[in-house]
């Protein structure tokens, strides 16, 4: 209740990130590169799921048979 279960989730969003990926690291073993996007930009959904005009991370649509991997920073458990 009241967001208390989000206390350990961290404060960075892709919207208040100063152009970074909030500590998420690209672990792709190819030339695909994770990027910040907003709006469609021919790369993903028309908007993010929170405000409708925020940022999300994606890889450019180049080849459906390529693999991209990303790792998040450690995020604490909810509900503590």
PDB file of N, CA, C and O in Angstrom:
ATOM      1  N   UNK A   1       0.824  -1.205   0.000  1.00  0.00           N
ATOM      2  CA  UNK A   1       0.000   0.000   0.000  1.00  0.00           C
ATOM      3  C   UNK A   1       0.861   1.258   0.000  1.00  0.00           C
ATOM      4  O   UNK A   1       1.877   1.320   0.691  1.00  0.00           O
ATOM      5  N   UNK A   2       0.468   2.223  -0.747  1.00  0.00           N
ATOM      6  CA  UNK A   2       1.177   3.499  -0.754  1.00  0.00           C
ATOM      7  C   UNK A   2       2.557   3.434  -1.372  1.00  0.00           C
ATOM      8  O   UNK A   2       3.365   4.339  -1.165  1.00  0.00           O
ATOM      9  N   UNK A   3       2.849   2.381  -2.126  1.00  0.00           N
ATOM     10  CA  UNK A   3       4.161   2.270  -2.755  1.00  0.00           C
ATOM     11  C   UNK A   3       5.239   1.714  -1.855  1.00  0.00           C
ATOM     12  O   UNK A   3       6.406   1.684  -2.247  1.00  0.00           O
ATOM     13  N   UNK A   4       4.882   1.265  -0.638  1.00  0.00           N
ATOM     14  CA  UNK A   4       5.900   0.781   0.294  1.00  0.00           C
ATOM     15  C   UNK A   4       6.635  -0.444  -0.239  1.00  0.00           C
ATOM     16  O   UNK A   4       7.786  -0.676   0.131  1.00  0.00           O
ATOM     17  N   UNK A   5       5.998  -1.224  -1.093  1.00  0.00           N
ATOM     18  CA  UNK A   5       6.667  -2.399  -1.645  1.00  0.00           C
ATOM     19  C   UNK A   5       7.680  -2.035  -2.727  1.00  0.00           C
ATOM     20  O   UNK A   5       8.386  -2.909  -3.231  1.00  0.00           O
ATOM     21  N   UNK A   6       7.759  -0.771  -3.084  1.00  0.00           N
ATOM     22  CA  UNK A   6       8.700  -0.319  -4.103  1.00  0.00           C
ATOM     23  C   UNK A   6       9.925   0.375  -3.506  1.00  0.00           C
ATOM     24  O   UNK A   6      10.715   0.967  -4.241  1.00  0.00           O
ATOM     25  N   UNK A   7      10.090   0.309  -2.196  1.00  0.00           N
ATOM     26  CA  UNK A   7      11.166   1.036  -1.522  1.00  0.00           C
ATOM     27  C   UNK A   7      12.551   0.612  -1.990  1.00  0.00           C
ATOM     28  O   UNK A   7      13.462   1.439  -2.020  1.00  0.00           O
ATOM     29  N   UNK A   8      12.734  -0.646  -2.355  1.00  0.00           N
ATOM     30  CA  UNK A   8      14.046  -1.151  -2.760  1.00  0.00           C
ATOM     31  C   UNK A   8      14.208  -1.242  -4.282  1.00  0.00           C
ATOM     32  O   UNK A   8      15.195  -1.797  -4.764  1.00  0.00           O
ATOM     33  N   UNK A   9      13.271  -0.715  -5.021  1.00  0.00           N
ATOM     34  CA  UNK A   9      13.296  -0.864  -6.481  1.00  0.00           C
ATOM     35  C   UNK A   9      14.231   0.111  -7.180  1.00  0.00           C
ATOM     36  O   UNK A   9      14.517  -0.066  -8.364  1.00  0.00           O
ATOM     37  N   UNK A  10      14.709   1.118  -6.498  1.00  0.00           N
ATOM     38  CA  UNK A  10      15.576   2.107  -7.133  1.00  0.00           C
ATOM     39  C   UNK A  10      14.765   3.276  -7.659  1.00  0.00           C
ATOM     40  O   UNK A  10      13.554   3.168  -7.852  1.00  0.00           O
ATOM     41  N   UNK A  11      15.435   4.383  -7.888  1.00  0.00           N
ATOM     42  CA  UNK A  11      14.721   5.596  -8.281  1.00  0.00           C
ATOM     43  C   UNK A  11      14.867   5.934  -9.757  1.00  0.00           C
ATOM     44  O   UNK A  11      14.187   6.835 -10.247  1.00  0.00           O
ATOM     45  N   UNK A  12      15.724   5.247 -10.464  1.00  0.00           N
ATOM     46  CA  UNK A  12      15.966   5.588 -11.863  1.00  0.00           C
ATOM     47  C   UNK A  12      14.892   4.987 -12.763  1.00  0.00           C
ATOM     48  O   UNK A  12      14.555   3.808 -12.647  1.00  0.00           O
ATOM     49  N   UNK A  13      14.376   5.792 -13.635  1.00  0.00           N
ATOM     50  CA  UNK A  13      13.503   5.302 -14.697  1.00  0.00           C
ATOM     51  C   UNK A  13      14.171   5.672 -16.009  1.00  0.00           C
ATOM     52  O   UNK A  13      15.127   6.447 -16.023  1.00  0.00           O
ATOM     53  N   UNK A  14      13.692   5.140 -17.080  1.00  0.00           N
ATOM     54  CA  UNK A  14      14.277   5.508 -18.366  1.00  0.00           C
ATOM     55  C   UNK A  14      13.899   6.938 -18.741  1.00  0.00           C
ATOM     56  O   UNK A  14      14.416   7.480 -19.718  1.00  0.00           O
ATOM     57  N   UNK A  15      12.997   7.554 -17.968  1.00  0.00           N
ATOM     58  CA  UNK A  15      12.605   8.946 -18.219  1.00  0.00           C
ATOM     59  C   UNK A  15      13.497   9.944 -17.488  1.00  0.00           C
ATOM     60  O   UNK A  15      13.707  11.048 -17.991  1.00  0.00           O
ATOM     61  N   UNK A  16      14.023   9.594 -16.327  1.00  0.00           N
ATOM     62  CA  UNK A  16      14.855  10.530 -15.552  1.00  0.00           C
ATOM     63  C   UNK A  16      16.299  10.056 -15.496  1.00  0.00           C
ATOM     64  O   UNK A  16      16.947  10.157 -14.454  1.00  0.00           O
ATOM     65  N   UNK A  17      16.799   9.549 -16.594  1.00  0.00           N
ATOM     66  CA  UNK A  17      18.072   8.843 -16.615  1.00  0.00           C
ATOM     67  C   UNK A  17      19.237   9.631 -17.179  1.00  0.00           C
ATOM     68  O   UNK A  17      20.350   9.108 -17.239  1.00  0.00           O
ATOM     69  N   UNK A  18      19.025  10.851 -17.589  1.00  0.00           N
ATOM     70  CA  UNK A  18      20.096  11.665 -18.183  1.00  0.00           C
ATOM     71  C   UNK A  18      20.753  10.979 -19.379  1.00  0.00           C
ATOM     72  O   UNK A  18      21.958  11.114 -19.592  1.00  0.00           O
ATOM     73  N   UNK A  19      19.966  10.250 -20.151  1.00  0.00           N
ATOM     74  CA  UNK A  19      20.486   9.614 -21.359  1.00  0.00           C
ATOM     75  C   UNK A  19      21.205   8.302 -21.145  1.00  0.00           C
ATOM     76  O   UNK A  19      21.822   7.782 -22.074  1.00  0.00           O
ATOM     77  N   UNK A  20      21.142   7.749 -19.931  1.00  0.00           N
ATOM     78  CA  UNK A  20      21.804   6.473 -19.664  1.00  0.00           C
ATOM     79  C   UNK A  20      20.764   5.362 -19.594  1.00  0.00           C
ATOM     80  O   UNK A  20      19.563   5.617 -19.688  1.00  0.00           O
ATOM     81  N   UNK A  21      21.221   4.158 -19.431  1.00  0.00           N
ATOM     82  CA  UNK A  21      20.319   3.014 -19.313  1.00  0.00           C
ATOM     83  C   UNK A  21      20.094   2.609 -17.862  1.00  0.00           C
ATOM     84  O   UNK A  21      19.738   1.462 -17.593  1.00  0.00           O
ATOM     85  N   UNK A  22      20.296   3.529 -16.922  1.00  0.00           N
ATOM     86  CA  UNK A  22      20.018   3.287 -15.496  1.00  0.00           C
ATOM     87  C   UNK A  22      20.793   2.105 -14.926  1.00  0.00           C
ATOM     88  O   UNK A  22      20.283   1.394 -14.060  1.00  0.00           O
ATOM     89  N   UNK A  23      21.995   1.889 -15.393  1.00  0.00           N
ATOM     90  CA  UNK A  23      22.794   0.791 -14.868  1.00  0.00           C
ATOM     91  C   UNK A  23      22.571  -0.535 -15.568  1.00  0.00           C
ATOM     92  O   UNK A  23      23.265  -1.508 -15.274  1.00  0.00           O
ATOM     93  N   UNK A  24      21.619  -0.594 -16.485  1.00  0.00           N
ATOM     94  CA  UNK A  24      21.434  -1.801 -17.277  1.00  0.00           C
ATOM     95  C   UNK A  24      22.613  -1.906 -18.240  1.00  0.00           C
ATOM     96  O   UNK A  24      23.056  -0.894 -18.785  1.00  0.00           O
ATOM     97  N   UNK A  25      23.126  -3.116 -18.455  1.00  0.00           N
ATOM     98  CA  UNK A  25      24.314  -3.324 -19.288  1.00  0.00           C
ATOM     99  C   UNK A  25      23.981  -4.199 -20.489  1.00  0.00           C
ATOM    100  O   UNK A  25      23.303  -5.220 -20.374  1.00  0.00           O
ATOM    101  N   UNK A  26      24.471  -3.773 -21.630  1.00  0.00           N
ATOM    102  CA  UNK A  26      24.303  -4.535 -22.862  1.00  0.00           C
ATOM    103  C   UNK A  26      25.271  -5.715 -22.847  1.00  0.00           C
ATOM    104  O   UNK A  26      26.485  -5.520 -22.788  1.00  0.00           O
ATOM    105  N   UNK A  27      24.744  -6.929 -22.900  1.00  0.00           N
ATOM    106  CA  UNK A  27      25.567  -8.137 -22.927  1.00  0.00           C
ATOM    107  C   UNK A  27      25.381  -8.894 -24.237  1.00  0.00           C
ATOM    108  O   UNK A  27      25.504 -10.118 -24.277  1.00  0.00           O
ATOM    109  N   UNK A  28      25.090  -8.170 -25.294  1.00  0.00           N
ATOM    110  CA  UNK A  28      24.902  -8.793 -26.597  1.00  0.00           C
ATOM    111  C   UNK A  28      26.250  -9.184 -27.184  1.00  0.00           C
ATOM    112  O   UNK A  28      27.236  -8.462 -27.037  1.00  0.00           O
ATOM    113  N   UNK A  29      26.281 -10.310 -27.836  1.00  0.00           N
ATOM    114  CA  UNK A  29      27.496 -10.773 -28.499  1.00  0.00           C
ATOM    115  C   UNK A  29      27.374 -10.567 -30.003  1.00  0.00           C
ATOM    116  O   UNK A  29      27.744 -11.433 -30.796  1.00  0.00           O
ATOM    117  N   UNK A  30      26.858  -9.426 -30.374  1.00  0.00           N
ATOM    118  CA  UNK A  30      26.700  -9.086 -31.785  1.00  0.00           C
ATOM    119  C   UNK A  30      26.796  -7.575 -31.892  1.00  0.00           C
ATOM    120  O   UNK A  30      27.084  -6.892 -30.909  1.00  0.00           O
ATOM    121  N   UNK A  31      26.557  -7.062 -33.071  1.00  0.00           N
ATOM    122  CA  UNK A  31      26.612  -5.613 -33.234  1.00  0.00           C
ATOM    123  C   UNK A  31      25.287  -4.942 -32.887  1.00  0.00           C
ATOM    124  O   UNK A  31      25.155  -3.729 -33.051  1.00  0.00           O
ATOM    125  N   UNK A  32      24.300  -5.708 -32.410  1.00  0.00           N
ATOM    126  CA  UNK A  32      23.067  -5.093 -31.928  1.00  0.00           C
ATOM    127  C   UNK A  32      23.379  -4.304 -30.665  1.00  0.00           C
ATOM    128  O   UNK A  32      24.181  -4.744 -29.840  1.00  0.00           O
ATOM    129  N   UNK A  33      22.763  -3.160 -30.510  1.00  0.00           N
ATOM    130  CA  UNK A  33      23.025  -2.318 -29.347  1.00  0.00           C
ATOM    131  C   UNK A  33      21.706  -1.812 -28.785  1.00  0.00           C
ATOM    132  O   UNK A  33      20.886  -1.255 -29.515  1.00  0.00           O
ATOM    133  N   UNK A  34      21.502  -2.005 -27.482  1.00  0.00           N
ATOM    134  CA  UNK A  34      20.309  -1.507 -26.815  1.00  0.00           C
ATOM    135  C   UNK A  34      20.357   0.018 -26.771  1.00  0.00           C
ATOM    136  O   UNK A  34      21.399   0.603 -26.474  1.00  0.00           O
ATOM    137  N   UNK A  35      19.225   0.657 -27.066  1.00  0.00           N
ATOM    138  CA  UNK A  35      19.152   2.115 -27.095  1.00  0.00           C
ATOM    139  C   UNK A  35      17.872   2.585 -26.410  1.00  0.00           C
ATOM    140  O   UNK A  35      16.904   1.835 -26.285  1.00  0.00           O
ATOM    141  N   UNK A  36      17.890   3.839 -25.970  1.00  0.00           N
ATOM    142  CA  UNK A  36      16.678   4.470 -25.454  1.00  0.00           C
ATOM    143  C   UNK A  36      15.830   4.920 -26.629  1.00  0.00           C
ATOM    144  O   UNK A  36      16.356   5.404 -27.630  1.00  0.00           O
ATOM    145  N   UNK A  37      14.534   4.763 -26.510  1.00  0.00           N
ATOM    146  CA  UNK A  37      13.633   5.203 -27.574  1.00  0.00           C
ATOM    147  C   UNK A  37      12.390   5.803 -26.938  1.00  0.00           C
ATOM    148  O   UNK A  37      12.056   5.500 -25.793  1.00  0.00           O
ATOM    149  N   UNK A  38      11.723   6.638 -27.677  1.00  0.00           N
ATOM    150  CA  UNK A  38      10.438   7.189 -27.272  1.00  0.00           C
ATOM    151  C   UNK A  38       9.591   7.315 -28.520  1.00  0.00           C
ATOM    152  O   UNK A  38      10.101   7.632 -29.595  1.00  0.00           O
ATOM    153  N   UNK A  39       8.319   7.071 -28.382  1.00  0.00           N
ATOM    154  CA  UNK A  39       7.489   7.075 -29.573  1.00  0.00           C
ATOM    155  C   UNK A  39       7.827   5.887 -30.440  1.00  0.00           C
ATOM    156  O   UNK A  39       8.538   4.987 -29.995  1.00  0.00           O
ATOM    157  N   UNK A  40       7.352   5.859 -31.630  1.00  0.00           N
ATOM    158  CA  UNK A  40       7.559   4.709 -32.495  1.00  0.00           C
ATOM    159  C   UNK A  40       8.979   4.637 -33.021  1.00  0.00           C
ATOM    160  O   UNK A  40       9.657   3.636 -32.792  1.00  0.00           O
ATOM    161  N   UNK A  41       9.449   5.647 -33.710  1.00  0.00           N
ATOM    162  CA  UNK A  41      10.801   5.685 -34.281  1.00  0.00           C
ATOM    163  C   UNK A  41      11.112   4.421 -35.071  1.00  0.00           C
ATOM    164  O   UNK A  41      12.280   4.069 -35.238  1.00  0.00           O
ATOM    165  N   UNK A  42      10.079   3.733 -35.562  1.00  0.00           N
ATOM    166  CA  UNK A  42      10.234   2.478 -36.307  1.00  0.00           C
ATOM    167  C   UNK A  42      11.006   1.429 -35.521  1.00  0.00           C
ATOM    168  O   UNK A  42      11.619   0.540 -36.111  1.00  0.00           O
ATOM    169  N   UNK A  43      10.982   1.524 -34.192  1.00  0.00           N
ATOM    170  CA  UNK A  43      11.779   0.598 -33.393  1.00  0.00           C
ATOM    171  C   UNK A  43      10.986  -0.113 -32.307  1.00  0.00           C
ATOM    172  O   UNK A  43      11.540  -0.994 -31.650  1.00  0.00           O
ATOM    173  N   UNK A  44       9.747   0.213 -32.090  1.00  0.00           N
ATOM    174  CA  UNK A  44       9.041  -0.428 -30.992  1.00  0.00           C
ATOM    175  C   UNK A  44       7.625   0.083 -30.873  1.00  0.00           C
ATOM    176  O   UNK A  44       7.032   0.528 -31.856  1.00  0.00           O
ATOM    177  N   UNK A  45       7.082   0.022 -29.675  1.00  0.00           N
ATOM    178  CA  UNK A  45       5.702   0.463 -29.475  1.00  0.00           C
ATOM    179  C   UNK A  45       5.558   1.968 -29.677  1.00  0.00           C
ATOM    180  O   UNK A  45       6.553   2.693 -29.630  1.00  0.00           O
ATOM    181  N   UNK A  46       4.346   2.443 -29.899  1.00  0.00           N
ATOM    182  CA  UNK A  46       4.132   3.871 -30.117  1.00  0.00           C
ATOM    183  C   UNK A  46       4.389   4.722 -28.876  1.00  0.00           C
ATOM    184  O   UNK A  46       4.575   5.934 -28.986  1.00  0.00           O
ATOM    185  N   UNK A  47       4.403   4.094 -27.689  1.00  0.00           N
ATOM    186  CA  UNK A  47       4.672   4.848 -26.462  1.00  0.00           C
ATOM    187  C   UNK A  47       5.057   3.874 -25.356  1.00  0.00           C
ATOM    188  O   UNK A  47       4.930   2.659 -25.508  1.00  0.00           O
ATOM    189  N   UNK A  48       5.535   4.429 -24.229  1.00  0.00           N
ATOM    190  CA  UNK A  48       5.817   3.580 -23.075  1.00  0.00           C
ATOM    191  C   UNK A  48       4.503   3.254 -22.371  1.00  0.00           C
ATOM    192  O   UNK A  48       3.466   3.825 -22.707  1.00  0.00           O
ATOM    193  N   UNK A  49       4.533   2.352 -21.409  1.00  0.00           N
ATOM    194  CA  UNK A  49       3.295   1.923 -20.752  1.00  0.00           C
ATOM    195  C   UNK A  49       2.906   2.780 -19.552  1.00  0.00           C
ATOM    196  O   UNK A  49       1.840   2.563 -18.976  1.00  0.00           O
ATOM    197  N   UNK A  50       3.730   3.741 -19.158  1.00  0.00           N
ATOM    198  CA  UNK A  50       3.416   4.517 -17.956  1.00  0.00           C
ATOM    199  C   UNK A  50       2.736   5.837 -18.283  1.00  0.00           C
ATOM    200  O   UNK A  50       1.571   6.037 -17.937  1.00  0.00           O
ATOM    201  N   UNK A  51       3.441   6.726 -18.937  1.00  0.00           N
ATOM    202  CA  UNK A  51       2.888   8.052 -19.218  1.00  0.00           C
ATOM    203  C   UNK A  51       2.411   8.201 -20.652  1.00  0.00           C
ATOM    204  O   UNK A  51       1.682   9.139 -20.974  1.00  0.00           O
ATOM    205  N   UNK A  52       2.818   7.286 -21.508  1.00  0.00           N
ATOM    206  CA  UNK A  52       2.445   7.392 -22.912  1.00  0.00           C
ATOM    207  C   UNK A  52       3.407   8.224 -23.734  1.00  0.00           C
ATOM    208  O   UNK A  52       3.332   8.218 -24.963  1.00  0.00           O
ATOM    209  N   UNK A  53       4.316   8.943 -23.076  1.00  0.00           N
ATOM    210  CA  UNK A  53       5.299   9.737 -23.825  1.00  0.00           C
ATOM    211  C   UNK A  53       6.696   9.616 -23.222  1.00  0.00           C
ATOM    212  O   UNK A  53       7.552  10.468 -23.460  1.00  0.00           O
ATOM    213  N   UNK A  54       6.924   8.573 -22.454  1.00  0.00           N
ATOM    214  CA  UNK A  54       8.227   8.362 -21.837  1.00  0.00           C
ATOM    215  C   UNK A  54       9.139   7.494 -22.692  1.00  0.00           C
ATOM    216  O   UNK A  54       8.848   7.221 -23.857  1.00  0.00           O
ATOM    217  N   UNK A  55      10.239   7.069 -22.099  1.00  0.00           N
ATOM    218  CA  UNK A  55      11.256   6.289 -22.800  1.00  0.00           C
ATOM    219  C   UNK A  55      11.150   4.805 -22.462  1.00  0.00           C
ATOM    220  O   UNK A  55      10.595   4.425 -21.430  1.00  0.00           O
ATOM    221  N   UNK A  56      11.679   3.995 -23.330  1.00  0.00           N
ATOM    222  CA  UNK A  56      11.840   2.565 -23.106  1.00  0.00           C
ATOM    223  C   UNK A  56      13.126   2.144 -23.803  1.00  0.00           C
ATOM    224  O   UNK A  56      13.671   2.907 -24.601  1.00  0.00           O
ATOM    225  N   UNK A  57      13.621   0.939 -23.514  1.00  0.00           N
ATOM    226  CA  UNK A  57      14.827   0.469 -24.196  1.00  0.00           C
ATOM    227  C   UNK A  57      14.431  -0.578 -25.234  1.00  0.00           C
ATOM    228  O   UNK A  57      13.482  -1.339 -25.048  1.00  0.00           O
ATOM    229  N   UNK A  58      15.177  -0.592 -26.315  1.00  0.00           N
ATOM    230  CA  UNK A  58      14.888  -1.504 -27.420  1.00  0.00           C
ATOM    231  C   UNK A  58      16.150  -1.721 -28.241  1.00  0.00           C
ATOM    232  O   UNK A  58      17.150  -1.028 -28.051  1.00  0.00           O
ATOM    233  N   UNK A  59      16.103  -2.660 -29.131  1.00  0.00           N
ATOM    234  CA  UNK A  59      17.169  -2.820 -30.123  1.00  0.00           C
ATOM    235  C   UNK A  59      16.572  -2.485 -31.480  1.00  0.00           C
ATOM    236  O   UNK A  59      15.398  -2.763 -31.723  1.00  0.00           O
ATOM    237  N   UNK A  60      17.359  -1.894 -32.364  1.00  0.00           N
ATOM    238  CA  UNK A  60      16.844  -1.568 -33.695  1.00  0.00           C
ATOM    239  C   UNK A  60      16.392  -2.835 -34.427  1.00  0.00           C
ATOM    240  O   UNK A  60      17.062  -3.865 -34.358  1.00  0.00           O
ATOM    241  N   UNK A  61      15.269  -2.761 -35.118  1.00  0.00           N
ATOM    242  CA  UNK A  61      14.778  -3.938 -35.851  1.00  0.00           C
ATOM    243  C   UNK A  61      15.606  -4.154 -37.119  1.00  0.00           C
ATOM    244  O   UNK A  61      15.411  -3.463 -38.119  1.00  0.00           O
ATOM    245  N   UNK A  62      16.509  -5.095 -37.073  1.00  0.00           N
ATOM    246  CA  UNK A  62      17.370  -5.324 -38.228  1.00  0.00           C
ATOM    247  C   UNK A  62      17.192  -6.724 -38.793  1.00  0.00           C
ATOM    248  O   UNK A  62      16.959  -6.880 -39.991  1.00  0.00           O
ATOM    249  N   UNK A  63      17.296  -7.722 -37.966  1.00  0.00           N
ATOM    250  CA  UNK A  63      17.229  -9.101 -38.420  1.00  0.00           C
ATOM    251  C   UNK A  63      16.572  -9.912 -37.313  1.00  0.00           C
ATOM    252  O   UNK A  63      17.065  -9.935 -36.185  1.00  0.00           O
ATOM    253  N   UNK A  64      15.480 -10.569 -37.619  1.00  0.00           N
ATOM    254  CA  UNK A  64      14.735 -11.297 -36.601  1.00  0.00           C
ATOM    255  C   UNK A  64      15.481 -12.506 -36.048  1.00  0.00           C
ATOM    256  O   UNK A  64      15.063 -13.065 -35.034  1.00  0.00           O
ATOM    257  N   UNK A  65      16.555 -12.919 -36.675  1.00  0.00           N
ATOM    258  CA  UNK A  65      17.267 -14.111 -36.242  1.00  0.00           C
ATOM    259  C   UNK A  65      18.539 -13.789 -35.469  1.00  0.00           C
ATOM    260  O   UNK A  65      19.416 -14.642 -35.330  1.00  0.00           O
ATOM    261  N   UNK A  66      18.641 -12.575 -34.970  1.00  0.00           N
ATOM    262  CA  UNK A  66      19.806 -12.181 -34.179  1.00  0.00           C
ATOM    263  C   UNK A  66      19.413 -12.120 -32.715  1.00  0.00           C
ATOM    264  O   UNK A  66      18.230 -12.023 -32.389  1.00  0.00           O
ATOM    265  N   UNK A  67      20.398 -12.177 -31.834  1.00  0.00           N
ATOM    266  CA  UNK A  67      20.164 -12.267 -30.403  1.00  0.00           C
ATOM    267  C   UNK A  67      20.751 -11.053 -29.701  1.00  0.00           C
ATOM    268  O   UNK A  67      21.887 -10.664 -29.972  1.00  0.00           O
ATOM    269  N   UNK A  68      19.983 -10.455 -28.802  1.00  0.00           N
ATOM    270  CA  UNK A  68      20.464  -9.339 -27.987  1.00  0.00           C
ATOM    271  C   UNK A  68      20.147  -9.656 -26.529  1.00  0.00           C
ATOM    272  O   UNK A  68      19.085 -10.195 -26.221  1.00  0.00           O
ATOM    273  N   UNK A  69      21.066  -9.320 -25.643  1.00  0.00           N
ATOM    274  CA  UNK A  69      20.900  -9.618 -24.226  1.00  0.00           C
ATOM    275  C   UNK A  69      21.226  -8.377 -23.408  1.00  0.00           C
ATOM    276  O   UNK A  69      22.138  -7.621 -23.742  1.00  0.00           O
ATOM    277  N   UNK A  70      20.471  -8.176 -22.331  1.00  0.00           N
ATOM    278  CA  UNK A  70      20.709  -7.033 -21.448  1.00  0.00           C
ATOM    279  C   UNK A  70      20.548  -7.513 -20.006  1.00  0.00           C
ATOM    280  O   UNK A  70      19.724  -8.381 -19.722  1.00  0.00           O
ATOM    281  N   UNK A  71      21.337  -6.944 -19.103  1.00  0.00           N
ATOM    282  CA  UNK A  71      21.265  -7.307 -17.682  1.00  0.00           C
ATOM    283  C   UNK A  71      20.929  -6.073 -16.862  1.00  0.00           C
ATOM    284  O   UNK A  71      21.446  -4.982 -17.101  1.00  0.00           O
ATOM    285  N   UNK A  72      20.058  -6.274 -15.898  1.00  0.00           N
ATOM    286  CA  UNK A  72      19.664  -5.175 -15.019  1.00  0.00           C
ATOM    287  C   UNK A  72      20.629  -5.080 -13.848  1.00  0.00           C
ATOM    288  O   UNK A  72      21.326  -6.044 -13.530  1.00  0.00           O
ATOM    289  N   UNK A  73      20.669  -3.906 -13.201  1.00  0.00           N
ATOM    290  CA  UNK A  73      21.397  -3.830 -11.934  1.00  0.00           C
ATOM    291  C   UNK A  73      20.628  -4.655 -10.900  1.00  0.00           C
ATOM    292  O   UNK A  73      19.491  -5.055 -11.148  1.00  0.00           O
ATOM    293  N   UNK A  74      21.237  -4.906  -9.755  1.00  0.00           N
ATOM    294  CA  UNK A  74      20.542  -5.649  -8.701  1.00  0.00           C
ATOM    295  C   UNK A  74      19.385  -4.802  -8.192  1.00  0.00           C
ATOM    296  O   UNK A  74      19.559  -3.643  -7.819  1.00  0.00           O
ATOM    297  N   UNK A  75      18.217  -5.396  -8.186  1.00  0.00           N
ATOM    298  CA  UNK A  75      17.006  -4.718  -7.722  1.00  0.00           C
ATOM    299  C   UNK A  75      16.495  -5.507  -6.527  1.00  0.00           C
ATOM    300  O   UNK A  75      16.279  -6.715  -6.619  1.00  0.00           O
ATOM    301  N   UNK A  76      16.306  -4.828  -5.416  1.00  0.00           N
ATOM    302  CA  UNK A  76      15.868  -5.505  -4.198  1.00  0.00           C
ATOM    303  C   UNK A  76      14.481  -6.102  -4.337  1.00  0.00           C
ATOM    304  O   UNK A  76      13.712  -5.695  -5.208  1.00  0.00           O
ATOM    305  N   UNK A  77      14.155  -7.070  -3.479  1.00  0.00           N
ATOM    306  CA  UNK A  77      12.843  -7.707  -3.536  1.00  0.00           C
ATOM    307  C   UNK A  77      11.741  -6.748  -3.098  1.00  0.00           C
ATOM    308  O   UNK A  77      11.954  -5.888  -2.243  1.00  0.00           O
ATOM    309  N   UNK A  78      10.583  -6.905  -3.684  1.00  0.00           N
ATOM    310  CA  UNK A  78       9.429  -6.083  -3.304  1.00  0.00           C
ATOM    311  C   UNK A  78       8.831  -6.620  -2.007  1.00  0.00           C
ATOM    312  O   UNK A  78       8.994  -7.795  -1.679  1.00  0.00           O
ATOM    313  N   UNK A  79       8.154  -5.772  -1.289  1.00  0.00           N
ATOM    314  CA  UNK A  79       7.435  -6.190  -0.097  1.00  0.00           C
ATOM    315  C   UNK A  79       8.263  -6.276   1.170  1.00  0.00           C
ATOM    316  O   UNK A  79       7.799  -6.814   2.175  1.00  0.00           O
ATOM    317  N   UNK A  80       9.474  -5.757   1.141  1.00  0.00           N
ATOM    318  CA  UNK A  80      10.307  -5.810   2.355  1.00  0.00           C
ATOM    319  C   UNK A  80      10.292  -4.460   3.028  1.00  0.00           C
ATOM    320  O   UNK A  80      10.928  -4.281   4.067  1.00  0.00           O
TER     321      UNK A  80
END
